[in-house]
Amino acid sequence: MKRNDIVDVLIIGSGAAGAAVAWSLAETKMHILCLEQGDWMKPTDYPSNGRDWEARRWADFDISPNRRGRDTDYPVNDDNSLMKIANFNGVGGGTLFYTAHWPRLHPSDFRVKSLDGIADDWPIDYWSLEKFFEENDRMMGSSGLPGDPGVPPRNPPMPPIPLGRTGTRYGKVMNTLGWHWWPSDTTVATRDYEGRAKCINLGHCTPGCAQGAKASTDITYWPLAIRAGVELRTRCRVREITTNEHGMASGVIYYDREGQECFQPAEMVIVACNGIGTPRLLLNSASGRFPNGLANSSGLVGRNLMLHPWPQVRGYVEDELDGDRAPMTVLWSKQFYETDPNRDFVRGYTLQFARGTGVVNEAIQSAAADQLPWGQGHHDAYRSHLFHRLQVGIACDDLPEEHNRVTLDPVLKDSHGIPGARVDYTIGENTRRMMEHGIARATEILEAAGAKDIYTSRTLLNSPGHMLGTARMGTDPERSVVNPWGRSHDVKNLFIVDGSVWVTGGGVNPTSTIQAVALYIADQIKQRLANLFD
């Protein structure tokens, strides 16, 4: 086995959290190395460069690692889950594929136990993260309109995406109903920003932005981190985290791009592999000292998985709208976000208002909904749908339940023989009631907008790629995996910084909060360097 020189800090994963931590810690001048199992992606390879972009979203740029099947992916057995796993392995991770929707968790999301008597409170609160939200908004380059009464104050550095025809239609309807709405915060550049060109509506945002207008960490954090001295090695797949005779993390065993087995020693190990990859790695790092997996004395590694069920309601109006000719998300509503004792569920959801979709996807979805007849009337029906779509998504709070979990799959293995992940997940009863309430409100909105052919899917968007809670933070080592600043209760030089540490899921896209938490943990590490491992 090849043995490399020791580094001060070893980060595993280069996505949303790993990139933010690498950049933040770079100012310490420690020797920092990040191992990423995927590659740098070339913007010229993104589907939005070609007319076949919709087909490639279901092939080499599919959000599912199982369908995508790149040699840098690992298999995920999600047969026992209505919700499917979406991720991407490469420099930038999931930020290459996300929709760039940029809400934050609300202050109440950190105090669910105190406010609603369920789940657990976070050991930190919203206000301890506020300056890191602001820092991250500057680094990623967020766009939005200050003054939203539905969320705490924030100051995006760029103006919001224009509402367009679709957003204007939504806004007028919401005004009629008297419900809250606001232009969405996004990380799509609405003007030239820090070397990124502004959005020119080149194509759909999710399979990579060839223009570079959508923020992803390969073009935001990583250039600055590398310039500051951080080393990033690609095509390095970590098999396990090793420990020494003192029970401390001593480094990792990984396979390099030639397939050679290597040992990388480190003084500190930081895991940033997302809510599926992180428990997979910890469980696969079992040893004589840690027989149930690394950092797992609580038995909670892999448990409390939260995936955000996300029903969709769509309909079609007579007027032509924006279609897919603009960023996907246009506005949000927080009208039903907080707990209301008059409802039959606790917590709530965000209504997310989307534009349309591409010509192929519209045909497929309309046909699947039995709204596109064959034969006479086929073309008229299709024309009445294409670029006439209104679509409301319901981003449901997903409460932690221990039976929802990630384990090692006994059969599936990646290209290096490392066990894949197995997901067992059911939608909780509270969430099911929340979903139905949201569907009813979304239907009400579309009917008020004059939409016809209204269609509801409870599982259409069943893979939002939000993987949370599988290595939760807390003060009690028996009820959590890491402490309030991300350090393992069991292994004092092991840290976790991704969505795994979340205690509750909220009803929002998580990337902004994932990165704010990662920056917070990095700041705590810097403040405690003198006695970090005591």
N, C-alpha and C positions, 0 to 999 in steps of 0.2 A: 504494500500500500504506500502510495506517495504521501509524504508528510510535508506540509507547507510551513512557512515561518509563522509564528504566532502574531495575532493582531489584537488590538485593544478591544475593538467592538466588532462583532459579527452580526449582521442583519440578514435574516432569511426572508426574501420576498421584496420586490421592488415596486409594488403597487401603491395605492393611495396612502397607506400608513407607513410602509417601509421607506418610501421616498421622503415623506415629511420628516421622519425621525432622522434619516441620514443627513438631510440638509441642516436640521436644527443642531445636531451634535457636531457637525463639521467645524464649528467655531472653537471647539475644545482643542483642536489640533491633534486629537488622538488618531491612531491608525485605524480607520474604519473601512470595513469590507462588507459589501452586500453580494450575496449569492442569489441568482435568479435562474429558475429552471428553463425559462423561455428565452426568446431572442429580442433584440431591438427590432421594431417593426418599421418598415419603410412606408411613408405616406403614399408613395406612388403605387403601392400594392393594395391600398384600401379599395373596397368595392365601389365607393362613390366616384372613383375615376372612370368607371365604365357603365355602359347601359345595362349590363347584366347584374347590377348591384343587388337586386332583389333575389335573384337565384343564388348568389354567393352568400347571402345571409343564411341560407339553409345548407351551406356546404363548408368551405374552408374558413368562413367567418361566422359560422353558427355560434350562438351564445352557449349552446350545450357542449361540454367537452366530449360527451359520448358521440354526438353526431359529427362534431368537428373532427375529432380523431387525429389531431396533430401528434407527432412524436414527443412534443413537449408537454402534452396534456397527461393527466392521470384519470382513470375511469372512476365514475361515481355511480354506485348502484342505488338509484332512487325509485326503484319499483314499488317500494312500500311507502310512497308519499305522493299525494296529489300534486304537491308543489315540487317542481323540478329544479335542478341546480344549474345556474348559469355562472360562468366565470371565464377568465382568460388568463393564460400563462404567457407572460412576456413583459418587457420593461414597460411599466405603466399599469399592468394588471387590468383590473376591471374598469379603470378610468378610460381605457381605450374604447370600451363598448357601452358605457353608461349613457343615459339620455341627457346628462349635464343638468338635470333638475337639481336645485340647490337649496332646499329648505333645511332648517336646523331642528333638532329636537326642541320641544318646548320646556320651559322650567318645570311644569307639572310632571313631565315624563321622568324626571329624576326623583320624584317623591310619590310614586304610585301607592306604596304601602301606607304612607302617612295620610294621603288624601282619600284613597279608595279602599284601603284595607285588604289589598291583594298584592301578590308578587312581593318584591322587595324594593326598598329605596336604594338608589346609588349611594356610594360613600362620598361622592363629589356632587356638586350642583351645577346648574347652568352658568351661574355667575362666575364660578371659578374657571370656566372655559371661555368666557366672553372674549377676552383679549386674544385668545388663540383662534377663535372664530374669525375675528377681524384680521389677524395676521394671515390666516389661510385664505380669506377672501382676496387679500392683496396678492398673495403668491399664485393662486390659481386664476385670478382675474374673474371676479363675479360681476354679473350685470343684474340690475334690478332697480326698483323704485322705492326710495326710503319712505317711511311714514305709514306702513301697513299696520292698522290697528289690531290685527289678528296675531301678531308676533312681537317679541321684544325688538327694540330699536336695532337697526343695522345700517351700514353705509356702504353699499356696493360701489366699487370704483368706476363702474361703467353704467350707462343708462340701460333700461330694460329693452328686451326684444320687442319690436313693434307688435301691437295686437293683431294687425292685419284684418282681413275680412272675418276670419273664424273667431278671433278673440273679441272683436267688436260685437259679434252676434251673441257670444256667451255673456259678455258684460251687460248688454241691454236686458237680457233675460234675467240675470241675477238681480239687476236693479228692480225689475218688475216684481220679482219674488221677495225682495227685501232682504236678501241673504248676502253675507260677506263675500267679496272676491277681491283679488289683487293680481297684478301682473306677476308672473313667476320670476323668482330669482333663478338664474342659470349661470353656468360657466362658459357660455358662448360669448365670444367677443363681439360687442356691438360697435366698437371702433378699434383701430389699431392699438395694441396693448403689449408692451414689453416684448417686442419682436414678433408678436402674433398678428397676422392680418385679420381684419374683421370678417364676420360671416357674410358670404355671398350666396347663401342658399344652394351650395354645391350639390347637396344630396342629403339623404337621411343621416342623422347624427350618430346612430348607434353602432354601425360597423366600422368605426374609425373615421376621423375627420381629415380628409386629404388636404383641406385648406389650412388646417392648424388653428382654426377659429375656436374649436372646442378644446377646453383645457384638459389635458391628460398629463400625468406626472412625468412622462418621458420628455415633454417639452416645457414643463414649468419647473418643478423641483430638481430634476436630475441634472440638467446642464449646470445649474448653480452649485449643486453638491459636488459634482465631479471637478468643477473648477476650483472648489475649496479643498480638494485633496481626497475626497472619498473615492474608493475603488469599487467598481461594479463589474462583476464577472457574470457573463450570461452562459446559458446552457450548462448550468451547474445544479444538478438535482440532489438535494439533501435527503439522505435516507434516514438518519437518526442524529439526535443530539447525544453526545457522550458525557459521562460524568466521571469524576476522579474519586479517590479514596475518601475525600472529605465531603462527598455529596454535592459538590459544586459542578456546574457545567464546565467541561474542559474544551469543548469544540464540537465539530460535526464531522460525520462521514458523508461524503457526497461523491457523485459521479460527474466527471468533467465532460467537455464536449466530445472527447474521444472515447468516452465510456470507461475511463480509468478510475478506479476507486481511490479516493484521496481523503486524507485527514487534515482538517483545518482547525488548528488550535486557536483559542480565543480566551481573553480575560472575561468577556461579557458576551452573552448571546441574546439577541432580540428577535422574537418571532413575529412575522407580519405576513401570514399566509392565508388569511381570511377565515371565516367561521367554519369552513370545511377542512381546509388544508392544515390549519393550526392544530386542531385536535387529532387529525390523522397523523401528523408528525410526532406529537407528544405521545400518542398511544403506541406508535411504532418505535419509540425510544425506551421501551420497557427494559429493565435490567434486573439483576439480583437485588439491588438496593431499592429499585422502583418497579416492582413486579406488575403493577397495574397501569404502567405508563408514567412518564415523567410529569412531575408537578400535579399528581393526581391523588394525593392522600385523602382529599375530600370525596373522591369518586365522581366529581362533577365535570371532568374533562369530557367534552363531547355532548353533555346533557344541556337541557334548556335551549335547544336550537329554536330560533325564531326566523321565519322566512317571509313574512308579510303577504298574506293572501290579498289578491288584487283584482276584484271583479271589474268587468268592463261593460258599459252600456253605450250602445251606439245607435244613431238614427241618421236620417237623410232629409235635407231641406231642399226646396226648389232652387234657391239661389246657389250659384257656384261659389265655393269658398276657396281657401288656400291650398287644400290638398296636401301633398307632401313637399310643397315648394317653400318651406320655411322650417326652422327648428320645431321639433315635435311638440314640446310643452309650451303653453301660451299663458295660462293663468291658473291660480289655485283658489280654493275656498277653505277657510278654517271654521266655517259656521258650525260644524258638528264635531270639532276636535276634542273638546273637553267633556268630562263626565257630566251627564244630565240625569238627575235622579228619576225623571219622568220616563226614561227609556229602560228597556229590559236588558241592558248591558252596561258595563263600565268602560271608561276611556272612550275613544272615538277615532275619527278618521279624517284624512284630507281628501277633498274632491280635487282631482287633477284634470284639467281640461286640455284635450289634445287636438291637434290638427288632423288631417287625413292621412292617407297612406298611398303607396305606389300603385301603379296600374295592375301589376300582377297580383299583389297581395289583396287588393280590393276584389279582384275577380275570385280569388281562392276563398276569401272569407265570406263573400256574399253567396257563393255557391254552397259553402258548408252550412250556412244559415238557411238554406233552401229559399233564398230570395232572388236567385238568378236562374230563371227557368231555361231549359233547352228548347230550341225550336222557335216558333213565332213569339216575338216579344223579348227575346234574349238581349238583343242589342239595345233596345229602348230601356230595359231594366238596368243594364249595366251603365248606360249613359246617365241614368238618374241617380246612380250611386257614386260614380267616379268624380272626385273633387266636390262632392256635396255632403261629405260625412261630418257629423259632430260626434265626439266620443268623450265620455267622462269615465275616468278611472277612480276607483275607491281604494285609497291607500290605507289599509286597516292596521290598527295597532294589533300586535301579535304578542300575547302574554307568554312568559316562560312557563314551560311544563317539562318536568324532568324526563318524561317518557319520550319526548321529541329529542332525538339524539343522533350523533355521528359515531360510528364504530369502524373498525377495520373490516373490510369485506374478506371473507374466507377464500374467495375464488378469484376475483378480479385483481389484476396486477398491472402496473405501468410497464413501459418498455425496458425498465431496469429491474423488474421483478419485485418492486416495492408494492405492498398491498394497496389496493384502491380503497376508497371510502364507501361506507354503506350509510344511507340515510333512512331513518324511521321517523315519520312525521305525520301527525293528524291535526286537522284544524279544530281548535277548541270550540266549545259550545258558545262561549262569550263572543268569540270572533265570528262564528256563524250568524248569530243574531245581529251583530254589527254589520256584517256583509249585506244582510237582507234590508236593513234600514238604509244603508248607503245606496243600494240598488234602487230602492223606492224613491229616494230623493233625486238620484240621477235621472230616473225615468221622468219624474215630475219636471225637471229642468228641460229635458229634450222635448217633452210634450208642449211645454210653454214656448219653446223655440219654434214650434210648428213642424217638428220632425215626424217623418213617417218611417215605416219599416223598422221600428225600434226592436233591437235585439240585445239580449242580455247573455253574457257568458260569465259564469263564476270561476272558470278555470282557463279562459283564453290566455290571459297573461299570468300563467302559473309559474313563471321563472323570472321574477324581477331581479334576481342576483343579489338579494339582500340576505346575507348569512351571518347571523348574530347570536351571541349569548353562550357559546360553547366553552368558554374559559372565563367565567364572570369575575368581576372585581368585587371586593368586599373586605370588611375588617375581620371577619370570623373565618379562620382557616378551615373550619369544618363545613362552611357554607359558601365558600368561594375558592377560586384557583389562584388569583393574584390579589395583591393588596391595593389600596386606593391609588397608588401611583404605578401600577402595572407590574410590580415585582412578584415573582412566584413566592407563595408562602413556604414552599418546600426547598427551593433552590435559589439561593440568595443572589446569584449573578445571572439569573434568567428572567427576561422580561417579555411580556406580550403586549402588543400595541394595536392590534387590528380590531374588527368588530366582534371578535370572540369575547372581549371583556365586557360587553354591554350587559346590563342587568335587566333592562326592559327594552322593548323594541320601538315604541312610539309609532306614529302613523305617518312617517315621512321617509323619503329617500335618505339613506344614511351617510353618504360619502362625506358631506360637510362635517358632520359630527364625528365620524371616524377619524378624520384628519385632525380636527381640533383636539380630540382625546390623545392622539398620537403626539401632537406638539406639546400638550400638557405633560405627558409622561416624560418626553425628552427634556423638558424644562426642569422637572423634578429630579431627573438623573443628574443634570448639570449642577443643580443646587446642592446635591448630596454627594458629589464625587469624592470628597475627602473621607467619608465613612460609609460608602455605598453598600458594602457587603457585610456590615456589622449586624 
